[in-house]
Amino acid sequence: MAKQKQRIQDLVGLVHKLYAPELAADWDNVGLQVGDPNAPLERVLVALDPGLAAVQAARDADAQALVTHHPLIFHPIKRLTPEDAVGKVLWTAACDGVAIISAHTNLDCAVDGLNSWLAERLGVQQNVPLQPVVGDYLKLVVFVPTEHEQSVAEALFSAGAGQIGHYDECSFRSRGEGTFRPGQGTTPFIGVVGQREQLEEVRLETIIAKRKLARVLEKMHKAHPYEEVAYDLIPLQNQVPGAGLGRIGRLQQATTLDAFAARVKSALGCDHLRLIGAGDRAIHKVALCGGSGVTLLQTAHRQGADVLVTGDVKYHDARLAEELGIALIDAGHFATEQLMIEQVTASLREAARQHHWDIVFEAYTGAVDPFRLY
């Protein structure tokens, strides 16, 4: 029997499993940007940006997909022609058969994502999210006759219900008595038309990401023995364990701002840094956020950080840091995010290996910082 080939949609599912879309900001656009979900897949290139050079590199490497951090499409487009920057990339990718998949703020916020990698690279230990995220989740409560709860639960889990952080198949079950009276025209699984029935049932509870709701309900209805299924959907405001924007933690040993800045520069391989704060000030508690994270400056200050490491710091951000008494290290947008290329490549490669998928993952090596010093 021939081994089943993977498709673009399999890669999309893999990316979503590692970096859940519900972690993404409301304004963001993550997932499949361009491409045929049913197209066959054998080779994938991973890059920071979905630029024309990266798409052409994917094509030259015979890759059918390009996984990037930054999305290609942020806003609705009115036309698709090769006459503008985004249109040219879309046009080239579509013509060359290169699908583009983005993992942006969902990668930033993931438990094992960009900011946790950045914290590890900079030696920030015992780190936790600087700004935890509330997941887009529902609690599903369904009432099942005894001896059928396991089959219904298995159906729910197979559709993606019951996922909490790194744990899956999570549920709670309690027993009680249910009543119902079948009406005319019904074909009840248990009981007689016109007579009230009372029997032992199991209250089965689990958690669902909203994006999986339709699939979960479909599986539930197929597996449930009742003609009419009684269930509740309850909105949740739970924080996602370990997930959130940025990280905050401590260095193993306190140091000075200048000494820590030298460590950051070496660890990220950047040409220069911009510093706000006296070079001899003590640094022990460190906050960080890859890319444009200066919006977390006051959050970092409230949580007692001595310094915030990020990129894209503006003049007024620097003045605010001075007033708050917190140091800033601007290492640049590119330098604080480019480590995702190797990390995402390795993560996807390992996840595909566990699925026994024959897919080759390669890191794009042509990425360079668009800024240069004069």
C-alpha positions in Angstrom: 0.0 0.0 0.0 1.4 3.4 -1.1 2.3 5.8 1.7 -0.1 8.8 1.8 1.4 12.0 0.7 1.0 15.1 2.8 -0.7 18.3 1.6 -0.6 22.0 2.3 -3.5 21.7 4.7 -1.6 19.2 6.8 1.2 21.7 7.3 -1.4 24.4 8.2 -2.8 22.1 10.8 0.7 21.4 12.1 1.5 25.1 12.4 -1.8 25.8 14.2 -1.2 22.9 16.6 2.2 24.4 17.6 1.1 28.0 17.5 -2.6 28.2 18.2 -4.4 30.8 16.1 -6.6 31.8 19.1 -3.4 33.3 20.6 -3.1 35.8 17.8 -4.1 39.5 18.3 -7.5 40.5 16.8 -5.8 42.8 14.2 -3.5 40.0 13.0 -3.8 37.7 10.0 -2.3 34.3 10.6 -2.5 31.0 8.8 -2.7 30.3 5.1 -2.2 33.5 3.1 -2.0 32.1 -0.4 -2.1 28.6 -1.9 -4.1 25.5 -2.5 -4.8 23.6 0.7 -5.1 20.3 -1.3 -1.8 20.7 -3.1 0.9 18.1 -2.4 3.7 18.9 0.0 7.2 17.6 0.1 9.5 20.5 1.0 9.1 23.6 3.2 11.2 26.8 3.5 11.0 28.9 6.8 11.7 32.6 6.7 11.1 35.7 8.8 9.5 37.8 6.0 7.3 36.8 3.0 9.3 38.9 0.6 9.8 38.3 -3.1 13.4 36.9 -2.5 12.1 34.3 0.0 9.3 33.2 -2.4 11.9 32.9 -5.2 14.2 31.0 -2.9 11.4 28.6 -2.1 10.7 28.1 -5.7 14.4 27.5 -6.5 14.5 24.9 -3.7 11.5 23.1 -5.1 9.6 23.9 -1.9 5.8 24.0 -2.1 5.3 26.1 1.0 6.9 29.1 2.7 6.3 29.5 6.5 6.9 33.0 7.7 6.6 35.0 10.9 5.3 38.2 9.3 2.0 37.9 7.3 1.9 38.9 3.7 -1.7 40.2 3.9 -2.6 42.5 6.7 -5.5 44.3 5.1 -8.1 43.3 2.4 -6.7 43.8 -1.1 -8.8 45.5 -3.8 -6.9 43.9 -6.8 -4.3 41.2 -7.5 -1.7 42.4 -10.0 2.1 42.3 -10.1 2.1 46.1 -10.2 2.4 46.7 -6.4 4.7 45.1 -3.7 2.2 42.8 -2.0 0.5 42.0 -5.3 3.8 41.0 -6.9 4.6 38.6 -4.1 1.1 37.1 -4.2 1.2 36.8 -8.0 4.7 35.1 -8.0 3.8 32.7 -5.2 0.5 31.7 -6.9 2.1 31.3 -10.3 5.1 29.3 -8.9 2.9 27.1 -6.7 4.4 28.3 -3.4 1.9 28.5 -0.5 2.5 31.1 2.2 1.6 30.4 5.8 2.1 32.9 8.6 2.5 32.4 12.4 2.8 35.9 13.8 1.5 37.1 17.2 0.4 33.5 17.9 4.1 32.5 17.6 5.0 35.5 19.8 2.6 34.4 22.5 3.0 30.6 22.3 4.4 28.7 25.3 7.3 27.5 23.2 7.4 30.5 20.9 9.5 33.4 19.9 9.7 35.2 23.2 10.5 32.1 25.2 13.3 31.4 22.7 14.5 35.0 23.1 14.5 34.7 26.9 16.6 31.5 26.7 19.0 33.1 24.3 19.5 36.1 26.7 19.9 34.0 29.8 16.6 35.2 31.4 15.6 32.4 33.8 12.3 31.4 35.4 10.6 33.6 32.9 6.8 34.0 32.6 4.6 35.9 30.2 4.8 39.6 30.6 1.2 40.1 29.4 -0.8 36.8 29.7 -3.4 36.1 27.0 -7.0 35.1 27.5 -7.9 32.3 25.1 -10.9 32.2 22.8 -12.4 29.1 24.4 -15.7 27.5 25.3 -16.7 24.9 27.9 -18.8 22.2 26.4 -21.1 20.3 28.8 -23.0 17.4 27.3 -25.3 14.8 29.1 -24.7 11.2 28.1 -26.3 8.0 29.2 -24.0 5.8 31.3 -21.8 3.4 29.4 -21.7 5.8 26.5 -19.6 8.6 28.0 -16.3 7.1 26.9 -17.3 6.8 23.2 -18.6 10.4 23.2 -15.5 11.6 24.9 -13.2 9.9 22.4 -15.2 11.5 19.6 -14.8 15.0 21.2 -11.0 14.5 21.7 -10.5 13.3 18.1 -12.0 16.6 17.0 -9.6 18.6 19.1 -11.5 19.2 22.3 -9.9 18.9 25.7 -6.6 20.7 25.0 -5.2 22.7 27.9 -1.6 23.9 27.3 0.6 20.8 26.8 -2.2 18.5 28.1 -4.9 17.0 26.0 -7.9 14.8 26.4 -8.9 16.9 29.5 -12.4 16.4 30.8 -14.5 16.1 34.0 -17.4 13.7 34.6 -20.1 13.5 37.2 -23.1 11.3 37.5 -26.7 12.3 38.1 -30.3 11.6 37.0 -31.9 13.0 33.8 -35.5 13.1 32.8 -37.3 13.5 29.4 -40.5 12.5 27.7 -40.4 11.5 24.0 -43.0 13.3 21.9 -45.0 12.1 18.9 -42.9 11.3 15.8 -39.8 10.6 17.8 -37.7 7.5 17.8 -36.1 7.5 21.3 -32.9 5.6 22.1 -34.4 4.9 25.5 -38.0 5.1 26.7 -41.5 5.1 25.2 -43.3 7.9 23.4 -45.6 9.8 25.7 -44.0 8.5 28.9 -41.5 10.3 31.1 -38.2 8.5 31.4 -35.8 8.9 34.3 -32.3 7.4 34.0 -28.7 7.7 35.1 -26.6 10.0 33.0 -23.1 11.4 33.0 -22.4 15.1 32.8 -19.3 15.3 30.6 -17.4 18.6 30.5 -14.4 19.6 28.3 -12.8 22.7 26.8 -12.9 23.8 23.1 -11.1 26.4 21.1 -13.8 28.3 19.2 -12.2 27.6 15.8 -12.8 23.9 16.4 -16.4 24.2 17.6 -18.2 23.1 14.4 -16.0 20.0 14.0 -16.4 19.1 17.7 -20.2 19.4 17.6 -20.4 17.4 14.4 -18.4 14.5 16.0 -20.4 14.8 19.2 -23.8 14.4 17.4 -22.5 11.4 15.4 -21.2 9.6 18.5 -24.1 10.5 20.9 -26.8 7.8 21.1 -29.7 10.3 21.7 -31.9 11.6 18.9 -31.8 15.1 20.6 -28.6 15.9 22.4 -28.7 18.1 25.5 -25.6 20.3 25.8 -24.4 23.7 27.0 -21.7 26.0 25.5 -20.2 28.4 28.1 -17.9 31.2 27.1 -14.6 31.2 29.1 -12.2 34.0 30.1 -9.4 31.7 31.1 -5.7 32.7 30.7 -3.9 30.2 28.5 -1.3 28.5 30.8 2.2 29.8 30.1 1.2 31.8 27.0 1.3 35.5 26.5 3.1 38.5 25.0 6.7 39.1 26.0 8.5 37.4 29.0 9.9 38.6 32.3 12.4 36.8 34.5 15.8 37.1 36.2 19.4 36.8 35.3 21.3 34.2 37.2 23.5 37.0 38.5 23.0 40.7 38.5 25.1 42.8 36.2 25.3 46.4 34.8 23.3 47.7 31.9 26.4 48.1 29.7 27.5 44.5 30.5 24.1 43.1 29.8 23.9 45.1 26.5 27.1 43.5 25.4 25.6 40.1 26.1 22.5 41.0 24.1 24.5 42.2 21.2 26.6 39.0 21.1 23.7 36.7 21.6 21.6 38.2 18.9 24.4 38.9 16.5 23.4 42.5 15.8 25.7 45.3 14.6 24.5 47.9 17.2 22.2 48.6 20.1 20.5 51.7 21.4 20.4 52.1 25.2 18.3 54.3 27.5 19.7 54.4 31.0 23.1 54.8 32.8 25.6 52.2 31.9 26.4 51.3 35.5 22.8 50.8 36.7 22.1 47.3 38.1 20.3 44.8 36.0 18.7 41.7 37.5 15.1 41.5 36.5 14.7 41.5 32.7 11.6 42.0 30.5 11.7 41.4 26.8 9.5 41.3 23.7 10.7 40.5 20.2 9.9 42.9 17.4 7.9 46.0 18.4 7.3 45.5 22.1 7.7 48.9 23.6 4.0 49.1 24.2 4.8 46.8 27.2 7.1 49.4 28.8 4.7 50.4 31.6 3.7 46.7 32.1 7.4 45.8 32.5 7.9 48.8 34.9 4.8 47.8 37.1 6.2 44.2 37.4 9.6 45.5 38.6 11.8 45.0 35.5 15.1 46.8 35.5 15.2 46.8 31.7 13.1 46.0 28.7 14.7 44.5 25.6 12.8 45.0 22.4 13.0 46.8 19.0 11.5 49.8 17.2 11.9 52.2 20.2 10.8 55.8 19.4 12.0 59.1 20.9 9.0 59.5 23.2 9.2 55.9 24.3 12.8 56.7 25.4 11.7 59.8 27.3 8.9 57.8 29.1 11.5 55.1 30.1 13.6 57.9 31.6 10.6 59.2 33.6 9.7 55.7 34.8 13.2 54.9 35.8 13.5 51.7 33.7 16.3 51.0 31.2 15.6 50.2 27.6 17.7 48.2 25.1 16.6 48.6 21.5 18.2 45.7 19.6 16.1 46.2 16.5 13.1 44.4 15.1 15.1 42.1 12.9 17.6 41.0 15.5 15.0 40.2 18.1 12.9 38.1 15.8 15.3 36.4 13.3 16.0 33.5 15.7 12.5 32.2 14.8 13.8 30.9 11.5 16.0 28.2 12.9 13.7 27.5 15.9 10.5 27.1 13.8 12.4 25.0 11.3 13.5 22.6 14.1 10.0 22.5 15.7 8.2 21.7 12.5 10.8 19.1 11.6 10.4 17.3 14.9 6.6 17.5 14.8 6.5 16.1 11.3 8.9 13.3 12.4 6.5 12.4 15.1 3.7 12.1 12.5 6.0 10.0 10.3 5.6 12.6 7.5 8.2 12.6 4.8 8.7 16.4 4.5 11.9 18.3 4.3 12.2 21.6 6.2 14.9 24.1 5.4 15.8 27.5 6.9 16.0 30.5 4.6 19.5 31.9 4.9 19.0 35.0 2.8 17.4 37.2 5.5 19.2 40.4 6.3 18.3 43.5 8.4 16.9 46.1 6.1 18.7 48.9 8.1 22.4 49.6 7.7 24.5 52.1 9.6 26.3 54.9 7.7 
